[in-house]
Amino acid sequence: MDASQLADRVFQVVGPAIGAYGTAALTRDEEEGAAKKVELGRAILQEIYWRDKNVPPLETAVNDFAAGPKDEDAAAGLRLQMKKVIESDQTLADEVEKMLRGQSPGNNAEADAETAAHDKS
């Protein structure tokens, strides 16, 4: 999946998290009982935020979107910032794709097989 497509999919889950938590979605802990999509969006947003090497533009985009979630320009700005971060870090892009598929970040089949093999020895 290219960075634009991934950023669009990420926006679809990050948007509701920002809608639910506002800018606190950047730093908020997991909340039991929260909607699954909201928690996934929060987790993905934080994964991107903490890996971003140029945080201020992403923070500004989140602030703008939280202030006006129906503002198409704010939404486009947030998608653009997410795309930039995703384009700059392929490992992050891979982890975000896994999270969208319901897998934990950092998990992969090779690592799981290696762990299983190590546990048997």
Secondary structure as GFF3:
##gff-version 3
##sequence-region A 1 121
A	DSSP	alpha_helix	3	21	.	.	.	ID=ss1
A	DSSP	three_ten_helix	22	26	.	.	.	ID=ss2
A	DSSP	alpha_helix	36	51	.	.	.	ID=ss3
A	DSSP	alpha_helix	55	67	.	.	.	ID=ss4
A	DSSP	alpha_helix	72	88	.	.	.	ID=ss5
A	DSSP	alpha_helix	90	100	.	.	.	ID=ss6
A	DSSP	alpha_helix	109	120	.	.	.	ID=ss7
###
